[in-house]
Every structure is written in structure tokens, then in C-alpha cells.
């Protein structure tokens, strides 16, 4: 019996060690690739004159599509932000997804809307549209509002795709604040590739909590005094600057953030639009569009750029954060399982050989394996056979790597766009990175485990995302 326990310990402990080495090696490689990509991007774009795009009548047309459900607290500011975008040929389509608050009334009153009769082609099936509105005020001639029955975010985006006739569409969370030059920078990758078709592009998402916002614009960047929003600044910097930039270079990117992304409308339509049966609609659409291009033997790219183009409000309470991460986990599982054909399938190139396996092993399975490792150690400790040297070395290795990775991401931020200019903010972020592995990461593991449990028992709710709303100097 003792020999069996000894063999079991050897296999489990070495398995955990090898898995840890693999996942941290992957993170390290991605950080190196991202560093070169960001440097190359900054060097190439240091002398770009975006006024040539904004002034050109040949600039590609873009529809900004923003679903809204019970967003009364921020809807006027958010629409104002979208209308203030610096671009020549664009429109803003707001979809009121059967809101139960006063969102629609506020929009109608503030933007002087009236119901109009325009053709609405149901290329993609959606919930019934109750009406389409435009403003009587010429100052808001770029604004179109769809009022429809509630069908969820994916259904609303599909309604916007049906209505728009532009070459590209930008899917935006209506609670986000876009930089004025967001479309100018985001459309550039679509114009740069002569040999292949760019089907989607994304940019860096930043945290708007505690920032000073006036007229739908970020006029002062502030670091939140609250722990949860502050630690998500580190998390987002790490994910976007250290992760998606590398996957963009490897052409294995599976995700464009649902907060803001630009898509080729024709390919999105041919791929069937957003899937209303998944809660991870942003990830699933990208994978399906990529599969469409590969299966039709068309050259393509999905691009990420390191510019901070979009500011969003993140959860400030554990209750809301748990709902969000639960949904993210379920969305990831749905996409991975739905497109399981990609798994180590060389027909799909880096998407099948790198992207899908990475997300399966290191994104979906990581919290499960971590939990099982902790459970294993507790079991061994109770049985009186703990390997303390192994446990301490592994714990220190994981902790120091996690902190180093976060600090590295913050360094990237400081060397590039440096949105947090006060030294005390940077110091607070670095100090927070030392707390993240101990105070925040275990919560994310727990939320992911719950997401797995809810997925496998068939609990597929979206989860209400309560907003505090953008105000001036909210924490002062």
C-alpha cells in the first residue's frame, strides 16, 4: 500500500510540476513575442498622420453597433461619446433590447427621435423589431436607434448587422467610452494588408472606474481607490498587452473583446452572425469567422493593436465580478466544445495547432487543475505524507512568477502609452500586484469552478451586470 501511495505521489507531483513549467513557459514566450510586437507597432506608427484617413472620402464605411439593456444611468453620456468619434464615414446604431428602465424614453427625449419607415432585412433571424428611430435634429444625423423585443446581446448585435449597410461594423458595449480616434486606429490594419483579408480587429480595453468623464470623453485618468477595480487594471494590462498581442502575431487569436471590436460585415454575415445560444458570443463569432475563411481557402488575419482605444466600467463588488467571470468561463467552454474539431487539427493552421489547444489546456483547465492540486496536497497532508520542500518551492515559484508577470505588464504600459502618469498610481499598482496572487487569484479560481459547475448542470443564465454609472469624481 505504501508503495502505491509513493508511486501516486510521484506521478501527481511531477505532473503538477510539468504542467506548471509548461504554462509559465507559454506565458514567458508570449510576453517576449508581445514585447517585440509592441515595439514594432510603436516604431511603425510613431509618425502616422491619421488626418489623411479622416479627411479621405475613400475611408471605409463603419457602423458602430451598441446594444443597450437597462442602461439608463449612462446611456446619454455613452451615446454622446460614440457620436463624438473622429471619423469621416460612420453611423451609430443603438439597439434598445427591450429595456425595462427609462433608457428608451431618455434617448427619445434627449436626441429628439422620431419613428421612421426604413427597410429592415432579416439576413439573420432576430426578435421582432418594434420600431426604428432617427433624430429630427441634424446634429444627430449619424444616430439610428432600433427598439426591439428583448433577445439578449447577441440578438441585438444581429439586429444591428441586419440594419447597417456599411462595409465594416464595430461591436461596442454601450457602457463603454471610446477614444475619439478609436476608429481611425482600428481601421488602419484593414487597409494595410494587400495579400490577405483582415476580418476582425481589436484594441486594448482600459478601466474607466474613477476616471473623470465629461461630455462622453475621458478627460482625466484616475486609478481607483477600490481594490477590485484597481487589481483589474493589472489583469487587463496583462491580458491585452502580454497575451492578445502575441496571439495576433501568431495568427492564433480566438477572441476579440466584446467591449470593442471591428469586423468585416460580409464575412460575419456569411458566417451566420452572432450565436444567440452562447454567452460567449464574442469569442464564438471570431472562431466561426476564422473557420469560414480557412474552410473556403481564403487568406485572412485577425489583428490586435496595443492602442488603448476603449474604456469600460468593471465590477466593483464580488457579487457582480463572480457573475462576469462565471459567464466568461461558460462562454469559453461552449466555444471550445462547439469547435472541438479544431483541436490539434493541422488543417486549421495555428488556430487548430496552437490557439484552440492553448485555450483548452491553459485557460479552461488551469483553474480545475489548480484546485485539484490544492485538494491533493490537503489530502496528502491529512494522510501524513506531505512533501514540504516540493510544496514550498512550487509555491514560491508560482508566486514570484505571477508577480513578475504583472510587473512586466505594467512596465509595458509605462514604456508605451503611460495612461497612469502619477508616480503614486504606478507604485500602488506594483504593490497591488504583490497582493493579487494571494487575495484575488483564488477568487477567480473559485468563480471559474462555479462556471464549470453551472455549465455542466445546464445553468446558462447571462448574469445581471449592475452598473454604478459614470460620474465626475465618484470617489472623492
GUVO-899620 format. One record per residue (C-alpha): x, y, z; residue number from 1. Coordinates in steps of 0.05 Angstrom, whole numbers, plus 5000, padded with zeros to 4 digits. Last residue first. Example, Ala and Ser with C-alpha at 12.3 -4.5 7.8 and 13.67 -1.06 7.14 Angstrom:
% residues 2
xx, yy, zz, palum
5273, 4979, 5143, 2;
5246, 4910, 5156, 1;
END
This chain:
% residues 476
xx, yy, zz, palum
4721, 6240, 4924, 476;
4704, 6172, 4897, 475;
4657, 6190, 4840, 474;
4699, 6248, 4816, 473;
4652, 6261, 4758, 472;
4601, 6207, 4745, 471;
4599, 6145, 4703, 470;
4546, 6095, 4725, 469;
4545, 6046, 4783, 468;
4528, 5990, 4737, 467;
4498, 5922, 4756, 466;
4517, 5865, 4708, 465;
4460, 5815, 4713, 464;
4480, 5744, 4698, 463;
4475, 5713, 4628, 462;
4440, 5649, 4652, 461;
4463, 5582, 4626, 460;
4452, 5533, 4683, 459;
4458, 5467, 4646, 458;
4488, 5425, 4702, 457;
4554, 5421, 4664, 456;
4556, 5496, 4652, 455;
4538, 5515, 4723, 454;
4594, 5470, 4751, 453;
4645, 5498, 4702, 452;
4625, 5570, 4720, 451;
4629, 5553, 4793, 450;
4700, 5528, 4783, 449;
4717, 5592, 4745, 448;
4689, 5635, 4802, 447;
4731, 5596, 4852, 446;
4794, 5603, 4811, 445;
4780, 5677, 4802, 444;
4772, 5684, 4878, 443;
4838, 5648, 4889, 442;
4871, 5699, 4842, 441;
4848, 5760, 4880, 440;
4876, 5757, 4951, 439;
4941, 5716, 4948, 438;
4963, 5721, 4875, 437;
4938, 5793, 4871, 436;
4972, 5821, 4933, 435;
5041, 5831, 4903, 434;
5009, 5862, 4841, 433;
4975, 5912, 4886, 432;
5043, 5939, 4907, 431;
5060, 5949, 4833, 430;
4994, 5983, 4820, 429;
5002, 6029, 4881, 428;
5072, 6048, 4857, 427;
5044, 6065, 4788, 426;
4990, 6108, 4819, 425;
5040, 6143, 4864, 424;
5081, 6161, 4804, 423;
5023, 6199, 4772, 422;
5021, 6189, 4697, 421;
4973, 6130, 4693, 420;
4958, 6127, 4618, 419;
5030, 6110, 4600, 418;
5021, 6093, 4527, 417;
5085, 6054, 4514, 416;
5140, 6047, 4565, 415;
5093, 6053, 4625, 414;
5044, 6002, 4598, 413;
5099, 5953, 4581, 412;
5127, 5962, 4652, 411;
5057, 5947, 4680, 410;
5057, 5882, 4640, 409;
5126, 5864, 4668, 408;
5101, 5879, 4738, 407;
5044, 5830, 4727, 406;
5089, 5776, 4700, 405;
5138, 5786, 4757, 404;
5083, 5779, 4809, 403;
5057, 5715, 4777, 402;
5128, 5687, 4770, 401;
5144, 5702, 4843, 400;
5081, 5669, 4868, 399;
5086, 5607, 4824, 398;
5159, 5595, 4841, 397;
5148, 5608, 4915, 396;
5090, 5558, 4917, 395;
5129, 5506, 4877, 394;
5190, 5511, 4923, 393;
5146, 5508, 4985, 392;
5106, 5448, 4961, 391;
5166, 5409, 4937, 390;
5204, 5421, 5003, 389;
5142, 5403, 5043, 388;
5128, 5336, 5011, 387;
5067, 5318, 5053, 386;
5056, 5246, 5074, 385;
5015, 5249, 5139, 384;
4949, 5227, 5110, 383;
4919, 5295, 5126, 382;
4977, 5328, 5090, 381;
4968, 5283, 5029, 380;
4894, 5301, 5025, 379;
4909, 5376, 5033, 378;
4962, 5370, 4978, 377;
4914, 5335, 4931, 376;
4859, 5386, 4943, 375;
4907, 5442, 4926, 374;
4929, 5406, 4862, 373;
4856, 5391, 4844, 372;
4840, 5465, 4850, 371;
4899, 5484, 4806, 370;
4880, 5431, 4755, 369;
4809, 5459, 4752, 368;
4834, 5531, 4749, 367;
4881, 5514, 4690, 366;
4832, 5470, 4651, 365;
4796, 5526, 4614, 364;
4852, 5576, 4601, 363;
4916, 5535, 4598, 362;
4895, 5468, 4570, 361;
4834, 5486, 4528, 360;
4855, 5557, 4509, 359;
4924, 5532, 4489, 358;
4896, 5473, 4450, 357;
4849, 5520, 4410, 356;
4902, 5572, 4393, 355;
4963, 5529, 4378, 354;
4951, 5471, 4329, 353;
4880, 5488, 4308, 352;
4884, 5563, 4301, 351;
4958, 5558, 4283, 350;
4939, 5520, 4220, 349;
4866, 5498, 4212, 348;
4882, 5436, 4171, 347;
4933, 5418, 4225, 346;
4877, 5395, 4271, 345;
4905, 5395, 4342, 344;
4835, 5411, 4369, 343;
4798, 5448, 4313, 342;
4741, 5397, 4310, 341;
4725, 5416, 4382, 340;
4691, 5478, 4355, 339;
4627, 5472, 4397, 338;
4667, 5446, 4456, 337;
4717, 5503, 4456, 336;
4664, 5555, 4444, 335;
4617, 5530, 4499, 334;
4674, 5522, 4548, 333;
4698, 5593, 4537, 332;
4628, 5621, 4544, 331;
4617, 5583, 4609, 330;
4682, 5611, 4637, 329;
4666, 5683, 4616, 328;
4596, 5676, 4646, 327;
4624, 5655, 4714, 326;
4675, 5710, 4709, 325;
4620, 5763, 4700, 324;
4573, 5735, 4753, 323;
4631, 5730, 4803, 322;
4651, 5802, 4789, 321;
4580, 5826, 4802, 320;
4577, 5793, 4870, 319;
4649, 5809, 4887, 318;
4634, 5883, 4881, 317;
4667, 5938, 4838, 316;
4655, 5905, 4771, 315;
4689, 5939, 4712, 314;
4667, 6002, 4676, 313;
4697, 6007, 4606, 312;
4747, 6049, 4569, 311;
4763, 6036, 4496, 310;
4820, 6052, 4449, 309;
4883, 6037, 4489, 308;
4929, 6024, 4430, 307;
4963, 5956, 4431, 306;
4934, 5931, 4365, 305;
4903, 5863, 4354, 304;
4891, 5832, 4286, 303;
4852, 5773, 4258, 302;
4881, 5756, 4190, 301;
4858, 5724, 4125, 300;
4876, 5684, 4064, 299;
4816, 5646, 4036, 298;
4814, 5571, 4030, 297;
4739, 5566, 4039, 296;
4748, 5523, 4101, 295;
4801, 5570, 4126, 294;
4759, 5633, 4118, 293;
4696, 5602, 4148, 292;
4736, 5573, 4206, 291;
4763, 5642, 4222, 290;
4693, 5671, 4221, 289;
4669, 5615, 4267, 288;
4726, 5625, 4316, 287;
4714, 5700, 4317, 286;
4639, 5691, 4327, 285;
4649, 5643, 4386, 284;
4696, 5690, 4423, 283;
4648, 5749, 4421, 282;
4585, 5708, 4433, 281;
4610, 5677, 4498, 280;
4541, 5670, 4530, 279;
4521, 5621, 4476, 278;
4453, 5605, 4444, 277;
4446, 5672, 4409, 276;
4504, 5656, 4362, 275;
4527, 5721, 4329, 274;
4525, 5726, 4254, 273;
4517, 5667, 4207, 272;
4588, 5660, 4180, 271;
4567, 5691, 4114, 270;
4540, 5751, 4153, 269;
4605, 5759, 4193, 268;
4645, 5752, 4129, 267;
4606, 5808, 4095, 266;
4606, 5853, 4157, 265;
4683, 5852, 4165, 264;
4690, 5864, 4239, 263;
4714, 5919, 4287, 262;
4719, 5904, 4362, 261;
4700, 5937, 4426, 260;
4672, 5912, 4493, 259;
4661, 5842, 4465, 258;
4736, 5833, 4466, 257;
4764, 5799, 4404, 256;
4780, 5727, 4420, 255;
4809, 5665, 4388, 254;
4876, 5693, 4364, 253;
4920, 5642, 4331, 252;
4952, 5687, 4278, 251;
5019, 5681, 4314, 250;
5027, 5757, 4315, 249;
4955, 5766, 4339, 248;
4967, 5713, 4391, 247;
5025, 5753, 4418, 246;
4986, 5818, 4421, 245;
4930, 5780, 4454, 244;
4971, 5758, 4513, 243;
5020, 5806, 4543, 242;
4989, 5873, 4525, 241;
4916, 5852, 4527, 240;
4914, 5801, 4583, 239;
4968, 5832, 4627, 238;
4941, 5902, 4621, 237;
4871, 5876, 4636, 236;
4893, 5839, 4699, 235;
4934, 5898, 4724, 234;
4875, 5946, 4716, 233;
4831, 5891, 4746, 232;
4870, 5899, 4811, 231;
4849, 5971, 4815, 230;
4776, 5956, 4801, 229;
4775, 5905, 4858, 228;
4815, 5944, 4909, 227;
4778, 6010, 4910, 226;
4820, 6073, 4907, 225;
4811, 6072, 4831, 224;
4867, 6099, 4789, 223;
4848, 6164, 4755, 222;
4851, 6184, 4682, 221;
4825, 6254, 4670, 220;
4785, 6280, 4610, 219;
4754, 6214, 4588, 218;
4700, 6235, 4540, 217;
4624, 6228, 4537, 216;
4614, 6302, 4550, 215;
4652, 6297, 4615, 214;
4686, 6237, 4646, 213;
4735, 6238, 4705, 212;
4762, 6168, 4716, 211;
4741, 6132, 4780, 210;
4723, 6068, 4743, 209;
4743, 6075, 4669, 208;
4787, 6013, 4664, 207;
4822, 6004, 4597, 206;
4810, 5958, 4538, 205;
4866, 5948, 4487, 204;
4847, 5941, 4414, 203;
4811, 5892, 4368, 202;
4810, 5876, 4295, 201;
4768, 5829, 4251, 200;
4766, 5801, 4181, 199;
4832, 5826, 4154, 198;
4836, 5800, 4083, 197;
4903, 5777, 4056, 196;
4959, 5800, 4009, 195;
4950, 5876, 4009, 194;
4945, 5882, 4086, 193;
4950, 5954, 4108, 192;
4879, 5980, 4099, 191;
4844, 5933, 4148, 190;
4901, 5945, 4198, 189;
4884, 6021, 4195, 188;
4811, 6013, 4213, 187;
4825, 6007, 4287, 186;
4868, 6069, 4291, 185;
4819, 6115, 4257, 184;
4760, 6081, 4291, 183;
4789, 6095, 4361, 182;
4810, 6167, 4346, 181;
4760, 6198, 4394, 180;
4774, 6146, 4448, 179;
4714, 6103, 4461, 178;
4675, 6103, 4527, 177;
4640, 6038, 4543, 176;
4571, 6027, 4573, 175;
4542, 6015, 4503, 174;
4586, 5954, 4495, 173;
4612, 5962, 4424, 172;
4611, 5920, 4361, 171;
4643, 5959, 4305, 170;
4616, 5944, 4236, 169;
4651, 5943, 4169, 168;
4629, 5952, 4097, 167;
4569, 5993, 4117, 166;
4497, 5971, 4103, 165;
4470, 5970, 4174, 164;
4401, 5943, 4190, 163;
4416, 5869, 4192, 162;
4482, 5879, 4229, 161;
4445, 5919, 4282, 160;
4393, 5865, 4290, 159;
4449, 5814, 4297, 158;
4480, 5856, 4352, 157;
4414, 5856, 4388, 156;
4406, 5781, 4383, 155;
4477, 5771, 4410, 154;
4464, 5818, 4469, 153;
4399, 5786, 4491, 152;
4331, 5776, 4459, 151;
4287, 5830, 4489, 150;
4237, 5858, 4439, 149;
4262, 5913, 4395, 148;
4274, 5988, 4391, 147;
4328, 6005, 4340, 146;
4361, 6073, 4345, 145;
4399, 6108, 4289, 144;
4448, 6165, 4302, 143;
4491, 6196, 4247, 142;
4441, 6253, 4236, 141;
4450, 6277, 4308, 140;
4466, 6350, 4294, 139;
4411, 6347, 4241, 138;
4359, 6347, 4297, 137;
4297, 6308, 4278, 136;
4334, 6247, 4303, 135;
4324, 6177, 4276, 134;
4283, 6118, 4301, 133;
4269, 6046, 4281, 132;
4210, 6009, 4311, 131;
4184, 5947, 4345, 130;
4236, 5899, 4317, 129;
4216, 5827, 4329, 128;
4269, 5780, 4359, 127;
4323, 5762, 4310, 126;
4335, 5719, 4248, 125;
4398, 5738, 4209, 124;
4390, 5767, 4139, 123;
4326, 5797, 4166, 122;
4324, 5858, 4120, 121;
4297, 5922, 4151, 120;
4276, 5974, 4100, 119;
4263, 6043, 4130, 118;
4200, 6075, 4158, 117;
4216, 6126, 4213, 116;
4199, 6136, 4286, 115;
4221, 6203, 4315, 114;
4280, 6220, 4360, 113;
4296, 6286, 4392, 112;
4364, 6263, 4420, 111;
4349, 6279, 4493, 110;
4276, 6259, 4493, 109;
4279, 6196, 4451, 108;
4343, 6172, 4486, 107;
4315, 6184, 4556, 106;
4250, 6149, 4539, 105;
4288, 6089, 4512, 104;
4331, 6082, 4574, 103;
4275, 6091, 4625, 102;
4280, 6021, 4655, 101;
4251, 5956, 4628, 100;
4297, 5954, 4567, 99;
4270, 5913, 4509, 98;
4338, 5909, 4474, 97;
4346, 5982, 4456, 96;
4394, 5976, 4398, 95;
4437, 6037, 4385, 94;
4464, 6044, 4315, 93;
4518, 6097, 4306, 92;
4539, 6116, 4236, 91;
4606, 6124, 4202, 90;
4642, 6156, 4142, 89;
4690, 6211, 4162, 88;
4718, 6192, 4230, 87;
4733, 6227, 4296, 86;
4684, 6196, 4345, 85;
4639, 6247, 4380, 84;
4576, 6207, 4365, 83;
4601, 6148, 4405, 82;
4616, 6190, 4466, 81;
4548, 6225, 4463, 80;
4516, 6156, 4460, 79;
4552, 6136, 4524, 78;
4536, 6201, 4561, 77;
4462, 6193, 4545, 76;
4461, 6118, 4562, 75;
4497, 6122, 4629, 74;
4445, 6112, 4684, 73;
4390, 6089, 4637, 72;
4429, 6027, 4615, 71;
4372, 5978, 4624, 70;
4391, 5939, 4562, 69;
4432, 5972, 4508, 68;
4464, 5941, 4446, 67;
4517, 5983, 4411, 66;
4531, 5977, 4336, 65;
4581, 6027, 4307, 64;
4572, 6023, 4231, 63;
4635, 6035, 4190, 62;
4647, 6059, 4119, 61;
4718, 6051, 4092, 60;
4756, 6116, 4080, 59;
4752, 6135, 4007, 58;
4726, 6205, 4021, 57;
4793, 6218, 4056, 56;
4794, 6270, 4111, 55;
4793, 6222, 4170, 54;
4844, 6176, 4138, 53;
4893, 6230, 4119, 52;
4883, 6261, 4188, 51;
4913, 6197, 4218, 50;
4983, 6222, 4205, 49;
5029, 6165, 4225, 48;
5098, 6185, 4250, 47;
5105, 6138, 4310, 46;
5063, 6084, 4277, 45;
5118, 6037, 4253, 44;
5161, 6046, 4315, 43;
5103, 6037, 4363, 42;
5079, 5975, 4326, 41;
5148, 5943, 4323, 40;
5159, 5955, 4397, 39;
5091, 5927, 4413, 38;
5104, 5865, 4371, 37;
5173, 5854, 4400, 36;
5147, 5858, 4471, 35;
5086, 5815, 4454, 34;
5132, 5759, 4428, 33;
5172, 5762, 4493, 32;
5109, 5762, 4535, 31;
5080, 5704, 4495, 30;
5143, 5662, 4506, 29;
5141, 5676, 4581, 28;
5067, 5658, 4587, 27;
5078, 5593, 4549, 26;
5137, 5576, 4593, 25;
5094, 5590, 4653, 24;
5041, 5542, 4628, 23;
5090, 5488, 4610, 22;
5131, 5492, 4674, 21;
5068, 5490, 4717, 20;
5043, 5429, 4678, 19;
5110, 5394, 4688, 18;
5108, 5408, 4763, 17;
5036, 5385, 4771, 16;
5051, 5321, 4733, 15;
5114, 5310, 4774, 14;
5073, 5317, 4838, 13;
5017, 5272, 4813, 12;
5062, 5217, 4786, 11;
5109, 5216, 4847, 10;
5051, 5219, 4896, 9;
5016, 5160, 4862, 8;
5081, 5120, 4862, 7;
5090, 5133, 4936, 6;
5018, 5116, 4952, 5;
5025, 5050, 4914, 4;
5090, 5034, 4950, 3;
5057, 5047, 5018, 2;
5000, 5000, 5000, 1;
END
